[in-house]
Amino acid sequence: MSGALPTPKTKAGQMLIYMIFAMGAFDIGVGEASDTAQSYFETARTIFRQTLLDEGSIELVQALAIMGNYLQRRDTPNSGYMCLGLAIRMATALGLHNPSARRGPSPLDDEMRHRIWWGLVTLEAGCSLTFGRPPMLGYASFLTSRIPANVDDEDLGVGTMQPAQESSSVTLYSAVITQARLAKVTFFLQDRLARSLPAPTVAQIQWCGEYFHREVALLRPGPVSPDEPFALARAVQAWRMRDYQSVIYRPVFLASAWDPQSRSDADPRVKIIIRFVPHVAMADFSSCRTLATENIRDISLFAQRSDDHHRGCEWYILYFAFQACLTLLLSIVREPTNPDAEVWRKDVEDTIRLFQQMTSKGKVRGGVWVALKTDRNVICAFHGKSPRRATDTGSPDRATTELCRSGG
């Protein structure tokens, strides 16, 4: 075929092909019974041997990265985390992080190297935040690396001899570019917070939240219609931005929810982080609670408007909606008599109903639904009383320090 890449003959190339099939079959599935992805994955895993690590290749980097993402979606996140780590180490050994060592024999090969490297960066950013683990990549390790170009595949093929002109419209790689820029901001803030010893203060966390909001303001997609090209990819970026910013606030929110002293005599900065305070409203700031509410309603609206509820779509809905619901459940624990508490309960109930309607991720959806329902019932059992920790952690800053030390 003219302009087509040759079929890989190596073991690493074969492993990559089977992992592409596995991920594709997983994503397009519409029910548990329609799952053929695992057979492709098992074949790829059989091909993979320790000897392949000694050889090292771009194909193996891609195969391991896809395998890591596949395993995370298959609800074996630790295995996926280790696969991604192998992919990053191998990519670094091959020089993909180094622009001077990343020149390919053609514009397409060169661009592919940039796409692969930044794909690894974005996956690592998501994993480190999800698991609360330090990232393998230092912030400085990719500062000199160019973000992939926004080009259509038709303009950059095997026979292309000159770099293609970037498109001003949405392409297949627009979401990757947005996520790469988001990852740069995320890693910068993670690095800054890690240097705040023994743990970041409330003021430092507030500054990071405000910085994040300003930096990603231009990256936020507008209202997304399910009928437009790459609608799911654009919607997921909006959900991811709110979720990442909410994670920055999490230690303060948890400390405030479980510490009675900080709840009764809260630092004004804690109030700003947790909920919108009119007299200190800032154009470059969103509260933890606001972010969760916006995500839940945006996700619900997208799900109602979209008829294409394949497994790939429903996985992202479960992932982001569940985390947002936990923020609202914690809000009920913290302020059970708040006038908005009923609104939070309704948002959680609506999300539970949304999960019940899903068909492609039966086992996971059932587990998430049960978890949310159980949490809701436990909170209702308090009858307006919030649980107290065994020890009083004191001020919000001290409580935040303790949570950061424990990985909370």
Secondary structure, DSSP 8 states (H G I E B T S, - for coil): -TT------SHHHHHHHHHHHHHHHHHH--SGGG--HHHHHHHHHHH--HHHHHH--HHHHHHHHHHHHHHHHTT-HHHHHHHHHHHHHHHHHTTTT-GGG---SSHHHHHHHHHHHHHHHHHHHHHHHHHT---SS-GGGGTTS-------GGGS-TT--S-----SS--TTHHHHHHHHHHHHHHHHHHHHHTSSS---HHHHHHHHHHHHHHTGGG------TTSTTHHHHHHHHHHHHHHHHHHHHHHHHHHHH-HHHHHS--HHHHHHHS--GGG--TT---HHHHHHHHHHHHHHHHHH-----HHHHHHHHHHHHHHHHHHHHHHHH-TT-TTHHHHHHHHHHHHHHHHT--TTHHHHHHHHHHHHHHHHHHHHTTT-----SS---SHHHHHHHHHHTT-
